Amino acid sequence: MNDGREPQAKASQGLRALSQLQKLIESIHGVEVGAQVPDFLIDAAARQRLAPLSSSDEALLVLQNGDELRVALFLDDLVLQRLSKRGAWTHERLAAFCAAAEGVSHFVYLAHRARAGRPVSQLELEAQAELDKYLCVLLQLWAAGRRSASAELRTRLFQRVQLRNGLTEAERDRYRLANALAAACARALEAKYVFTGRLEGLLREVRKLYRLSGGEKFSALAAGQMAWAA
């Protein structure tokens, strides 16, 4: 007999995990946006109605009308279920965690910029989210004594990438560039801070980067790639 408590418990666990993920991203970057991600979640029917061409795993929906900014976040139920799992980083768990981290990163970054009255581009959102996925998993590995797994993590996140079907050419170009910028930055951070065990230095660096915007931010991200190419 199922009294309905098991699905409710799973949903509650997913929302708690989502709140913890938001706290992790805010802690990494030294920000606090006030708004809580779970309060802005929408279901699959709303996503299909409002943004039918968006990803069926994760999508941040944004509508700006003058000074008013409306935001909603969609995460697939399976993503939320797997987000609350603990243990080994299986392919399924990593994929779900990264989908959630991407959505939460978009939300926090947009909220942070909006509170400061600063603009943000789609490329900035995507590049920051790509880097945040790496940082969120890296710090959990680091806490477990496994920071040496950083190189393998970079490979899985930035090299084994498959873009979803239905994207326009401009969207594909933007995602590829965001991936390349974050990969370059992750590699430079790894060499400078991760392998040497300098956690405080890593956090100082990514917090400075977080507060840059536009060309300044892209130049800082790409600097890792240029340094390694030299």
Sine and cosine of phi, psi and omega as CSV:
sin_phi,cos_phi,sin_psi,cos_psi,sin_omega,cos_omega
0.00,0.00,0.75,-0.67,-0.01,-1.00
-0.92,-0.39,0.91,-0.42,-0.04,-1.00
-1.00,-0.04,0.12,0.99,0.05,-1.00
1.00,0.01,-0.09,1.00,-0.05,-1.00
-0.96,0.26,-0.51,0.86,-0.03,-1.00
-0.90,0.43,-0.77,0.64,0.07,-1.00
-0.86,0.51,-0.62,0.78,0.01,-1.00
-0.91,0.42,-0.63,0.77,0.01,-1.00
-0.90,0.43,-0.66,0.75,0.02,-1.00
-0.90,0.43,-0.65,0.76,0.02,-1.00
-0.90,0.43,-0.66,0.75,0.01,-1.00
-0.90,0.43,-0.64,0.77,0.04,-1.00
-0.89,0.45,-0.65,0.76,0.02,-1.00
-0.90,0.44,-0.65,0.76,0.01,-1.00
-0.93,0.38,-0.62,0.78,0.06,-1.00
-0.90,0.43,-0.67,0.75,0.02,-1.00
-0.90,0.44,-0.58,0.82,0.02,-1.00
-0.92,0.39,-0.67,0.75,0.05,-1.00
-0.90,0.43,-0.62,0.78,0.04,-1.00
-0.91,0.42,-0.62,0.79,0.04,-1.00
-0.90,0.43,-0.65,0.76,0.05,-1.00
-0.88,0.47,-0.68,0.73,0.02,-1.00
-0.88,0.47,-0.61,0.79,0.02,-1.00
-0.90,0.44,-0.74,0.67,-0.02,-1.00
-0.90,0.43,-0.67,0.74,0.03,-1.00
-0.91,0.42,-0.62,0.79,0.02,-1.00
-0.91,0.41,-0.67,0.74,0.02,-1.00
-0.84,0.55,-0.68,0.73,-0.12,-0.99
-0.99,-0.15,-0.02,1.00,0.03,-1.00
0.91,0.40,0.64,0.77,0.01,-1.00
-0.79,-0.61,0.28,-0.96,0.10,-1.00
-0.53,-0.85,0.93,-0.38,-0.13,-0.99
-1.00,-0.04,-0.17,0.99,0.05,-1.00
1.00,0.08,-0.83,0.56,0.01,-1.00
-0.91,0.42,0.61,-0.79,-0.03,-1.00
-0.97,-0.24,0.81,-0.59,-0.07,-1.00
-0.78,0.62,-0.73,0.68,-0.04,-1.00
-0.83,0.56,-0.44,0.90,0.00,-1.00
-0.95,0.31,-0.23,0.97,-0.08,-1.00
-0.93,-0.36,0.15,0.99,-0.01,-1.00
-0.95,0.30,0.60,-0.80,0.13,-0.99
-0.83,-0.56,0.30,-0.95,-0.04,-1.00
-1.00,-0.03,0.03,-1.00,-0.08,-1.00
-0.89,0.45,-0.59,0.81,-0.01,-1.00
-0.90,0.43,-0.64,0.77,0.02,-1.00
-0.93,0.38,-0.65,0.76,0.04,-1.00
-0.88,0.47,-0.70,0.72,-0.02,-1.00
-0.89,0.45,-0.59,0.81,-0.01,-1.00
-0.96,0.27,-0.66,0.75,-0.12,-0.99
-1.00,0.02,-0.56,0.83,-0.06,-1.00
-0.55,-0.84,0.94,0.34,-0.10,-0.99
-0.89,0.46,-0.36,0.93,-0.02,-1.00
-1.00,-0.04,-0.01,1.00,-0.02,-1.00
-0.98,0.22,0.16,-0.99,-0.01,-1.00
-0.89,0.45,0.61,-0.80,0.02,-1.00
-0.99,0.10,-0.01,1.00,0.07,-1.00
-0.98,-0.19,-0.69,0.73,-0.08,-1.00
-0.43,-0.90,0.67,-0.74,0.05,-1.00
-0.37,-0.93,0.74,-0.67,0.14,-0.99
-0.98,-0.20,0.84,-0.55,-0.02,-1.00
-0.96,-0.26,0.79,-0.62,-0.08,-1.00
-0.77,-0.64,0.74,-0.67,0.08,-1.00
-0.73,-0.68,0.85,-0.52,0.02,-1.00
-0.92,-0.40,0.78,-0.63,0.04,-1.00
-0.76,-0.65,1.00,-0.09,-0.09,-1.00
0.92,0.40,-0.83,-0.56,0.01,-1.00
-1.00,0.05,-0.12,0.99,-0.03,-1.00
-1.00,0.04,0.77,-0.63,0.00,-1.00
-0.86,-0.52,0.87,-0.50,0.03,-1.00
-0.95,-0.31,0.73,-0.68,-0.09,-1.00
-0.72,-0.69,0.64,-0.77,0.11,-0.99
-0.62,-0.79,0.53,-0.85,0.00,-1.00
-0.84,-0.54,0.76,-0.65,0.11,-0.99
-0.94,-0.33,0.75,-0.66,0.17,-0.99
-0.74,-0.67,0.76,-0.65,0.00,-1.00
-0.86,0.51,0.55,-0.84,-0.02,-1.00
-0.83,0.55,-0.62,0.78,-0.01,-1.00
-0.92,0.39,-0.56,0.83,0.07,-1.00
-0.88,0.48,-0.72,0.69,0.00,-1.00
-0.91,0.42,-0.62,0.78,0.03,-1.00
-0.89,0.45,-0.73,0.69,-0.05,-1.00
-0.96,0.29,-0.42,0.91,0.02,-1.00
-0.88,0.47,-0.54,0.84,-0.05,-1.00
-0.99,0.14,-0.11,0.99,0.00,-1.00
-0.95,0.30,0.48,-0.88,0.07,-1.00
-0.84,-0.55,0.16,-0.99,0.03,-1.00
0.94,-0.34,-0.51,-0.86,-0.08,-1.00
-0.91,0.40,0.50,-0.87,0.03,-1.00
-0.99,0.11,0.99,0.16,0.09,-1.00
-0.95,0.31,0.23,-0.97,0.03,-1.00
-0.85,0.53,-0.68,0.73,-0.04,-1.00
-0.91,0.41,-0.68,0.73,-0.02,-1.00
-0.92,0.39,-0.68,0.73,0.00,-1.00
-0.89,0.45,-0.68,0.74,-0.01,-1.00
-0.89,0.46,-0.69,0.72,0.01,-1.00
-0.92,0.39,-0.69,0.73,0.00,-1.00
-0.87,0.49,-0.69,0.73,-0.03,-1.00
-0.93,0.38,-0.59,0.81,0.06,-1.00
-0.89,0.45,-0.70,0.72,0.02,-1.00
-0.92,0.39,-0.67,0.74,-0.01,-1.00
-0.89,0.46,-0.60,0.80,0.03,-1.00
-0.89,0.45,-0.73,0.68,0.01,-1.00
-0.90,0.44,-0.70,0.72,-0.01,-1.00
-0.92,0.38,-0.62,0.78,0.05,-1.00
-0.87,0.49,-0.72,0.69,0.05,-1.00
-0.84,0.55,-0.73,0.68,-0.06,-1.00
-0.88,0.47,-0.77,0.64,-0.05,-1.00
-0.91,0.42,-0.69,0.72,-0.03,-1.00
-0.90,0.44,-0.70,0.72,0.01,-1.00
-0.91,0.42,-0.68,0.73,0.01,-1.00
-0.90,0.43,-0.65,0.76,0.01,-1.00
-0.89,0.46,-0.71,0.71,0.01,-1.00
-0.93,0.36,-0.63,0.77,-0.02,-1.00
-0.90,0.44,-0.65,0.76,0.01,-1.00
-0.91,0.42,-0.51,0.86,0.01,-1.00
-1.00,0.04,-0.06,1.00,-0.02,-1.00
0.93,0.36,0.51,0.86,-0.04,-1.00
-0.93,-0.36,0.63,-0.78,0.01,-1.00
-0.96,0.28,0.29,-0.96,0.05,-1.00
-0.54,-0.84,0.66,-0.75,0.00,-1.00
-0.99,-0.10,0.29,-0.96,0.05,-1.00
-0.90,0.45,-0.60,0.80,0.02,-1.00
-0.90,0.43,-0.65,0.76,0.06,-1.00
-0.87,0.49,-0.71,0.70,0.01,-1.00
-0.85,0.52,-0.72,0.69,-0.05,-1.00
-0.93,0.36,-0.68,0.73,-0.01,-1.00
-0.90,0.43,-0.66,0.75,0.02,-1.00
-0.91,0.42,-0.65,0.76,0.01,-1.00
-0.91,0.42,-0.64,0.77,0.03,-1.00
-0.88,0.47,-0.67,0.74,0.02,-1.00
-0.94,0.35,-0.63,0.78,-0.01,-1.00
-0.89,0.45,-0.59,0.80,0.04,-1.00
-0.86,0.51,-0.71,0.70,0.03,-1.00
-0.88,0.47,-0.74,0.68,-0.06,-1.00
-0.90,0.43,-0.66,0.75,-0.03,-1.00
-0.89,0.45,-0.70,0.72,0.01,-1.00
-0.96,0.29,-0.67,0.75,-0.01,-1.00
-0.82,0.57,-0.74,0.68,-0.07,-1.00
-0.92,0.39,-0.50,0.87,0.09,-1.00
-0.95,0.32,-0.63,0.78,0.09,-1.00
-0.90,0.43,-0.67,0.75,0.00,-1.00
-0.86,0.51,-0.72,0.70,-0.01,-1.00
-0.89,0.45,-0.46,0.89,0.01,-1.00
-1.00,-0.01,0.14,0.99,0.00,-1.00
0.98,0.21,0.41,0.91,-0.08,-1.00
-0.82,-0.57,0.59,0.80,-0.01,-1.00
-0.90,0.43,-0.34,0.94,0.04,-1.00
-0.91,0.41,-0.22,0.98,0.03,-1.00
-0.99,0.16,0.08,1.00,-0.04,-1.00
-0.85,0.53,-0.69,0.73,-0.04,-1.00
-0.89,0.45,-0.67,0.74,0.04,-1.00
-0.90,0.43,-0.64,0.77,0.04,-1.00
-0.88,0.47,-0.70,0.71,0.03,-1.00
-0.86,0.52,-0.67,0.74,0.01,-1.00
-0.87,0.49,-0.71,0.70,-0.04,-1.00
-0.93,0.38,-0.60,0.80,-0.07,-1.00
-0.99,0.13,-0.59,0.81,-0.18,-0.98
-0.93,-0.36,-0.30,0.95,-0.01,-1.00
-0.96,-0.29,-0.60,0.80,0.01,-1.00
-1.00,-0.03,0.91,0.40,-0.11,-0.99
-0.91,-0.41,0.70,-0.72,0.08,-1.00
-0.75,-0.66,0.88,-0.47,-0.01,-1.00
-0.97,0.26,0.57,-0.82,-0.03,-1.00
-0.95,0.30,0.40,-0.92,0.01,-1.00
-0.94,0.35,0.41,-0.91,0.11,-0.99
1.00,-0.05,-0.04,1.00,0.02,-1.00
-0.97,0.24,0.54,-0.84,0.12,-0.99
-0.96,0.26,0.22,-0.98,0.01,-1.00
-0.89,0.45,-0.62,0.79,0.03,-1.00
-0.90,0.44,-0.64,0.77,0.03,-1.00
-0.92,0.40,-0.66,0.75,0.02,-1.00
-0.89,0.45,-0.67,0.74,0.03,-1.00
-0.89,0.46,-0.65,0.76,-0.01,-1.00
-0.91,0.41,-0.69,0.72,0.01,-1.00
-0.91,0.42,-0.64,0.77,0.01,-1.00
-0.91,0.42,-0.68,0.74,-0.01,-1.00
-0.92,0.39,-0.67,0.74,0.03,-1.00
-0.87,0.50,-0.67,0.74,0.02,-1.00
-0.89,0.46,-0.70,0.71,-0.03,-1.00
-0.91,0.41,-0.65,0.76,0.01,-1.00
-0.91,0.42,-0.71,0.70,0.01,-1.00
-0.92,0.40,-0.62,0.79,0.02,-1.00
-0.89,0.45,-0.66,0.75,0.02,-1.00
-0.89,0.45,-0.69,0.72,-0.01,-1.00
-0.92,0.40,-0.69,0.73,0.00,-1.00
-0.87,0.49,-0.65,0.76,0.00,-1.00
-0.91,0.42,-0.66,0.75,0.02,-1.00
-0.92,0.39,-0.67,0.75,0.03,-1.00
-0.89,0.45,-0.65,0.76,0.01,-1.00
-0.87,0.50,-0.75,0.66,-0.03,-1.00
-0.91,0.41,-0.62,0.78,-0.11,-0.99
-0.99,0.12,-0.58,0.81,-0.15,-0.99
-0.83,-0.56,-0.63,0.78,-0.14,-0.99
-0.95,0.32,-0.81,0.59,-0.04,-1.00
-0.91,0.42,-0.41,0.91,0.02,-1.00
-1.00,-0.08,-0.02,1.00,0.07,-1.00
0.95,0.33,0.50,0.87,-0.07,-1.00
-0.98,-0.19,0.98,0.20,-0.07,-1.00
-0.91,0.42,-0.69,0.72,-0.02,-1.00
-0.89,0.46,-0.64,0.77,0.05,-1.00
-0.90,0.44,-0.65,0.76,0.03,-1.00
-0.87,0.50,-0.74,0.67,-0.02,-1.00
-0.90,0.43,-0.64,0.77,0.05,-1.00
-0.86,0.50,-0.69,0.73,-0.04,-1.00
-0.90,0.43,-0.74,0.67,-0.07,-1.00
-0.95,0.32,-0.46,0.89,0.05,-1.00
-0.94,0.34,-0.61,0.79,0.09,-1.00
-0.89,0.45,-0.72,0.69,-0.02,-1.00
-0.87,0.49,-0.63,0.77,-0.05,-1.00
-0.86,0.50,-0.54,0.84,-0.09,-1.00
-1.00,0.02,-0.09,1.00,0.11,-0.99
-0.99,0.17,0.29,-0.96,0.04,-1.00
-0.52,-0.86,0.28,-0.96,0.06,-1.00
0.84,0.55,-0.66,-0.75,-0.05,-1.00
-0.87,0.50,-0.57,0.82,0.02,-1.00
-0.86,0.50,-0.70,0.71,-0.03,-1.00
-0.92,0.40,-0.71,0.70,-0.03,-1.00
-0.90,0.43,-0.62,0.79,0.04,-1.00
-0.90,0.44,-0.66,0.75,0.00,-1.00
-0.92,0.40,-0.64,0.77,0.04,-1.00
-0.90,0.43,-0.71,0.70,-0.05,-1.00
-0.95,0.30,-0.31,0.95,-0.05,-1.00
-0.84,0.54,-0.55,0.83,0.05,-1.00
-0.88,0.48,-0.70,0.72,-0.01,-1.00
-0.91,0.42,-0.66,0.75,-0.01,-1.00
-0.92,0.40,-0.61,0.79,0.00,-1.00
-0.90,0.43,-0.65,0.76,-0.02,-1.00
-0.97,0.25,-0.44,0.90,-0.02,-1.00
-0.98,0.20,-0.36,0.93,-0.07,-1.00
-0.92,0.38,0.00,0.00,0.00,0.00
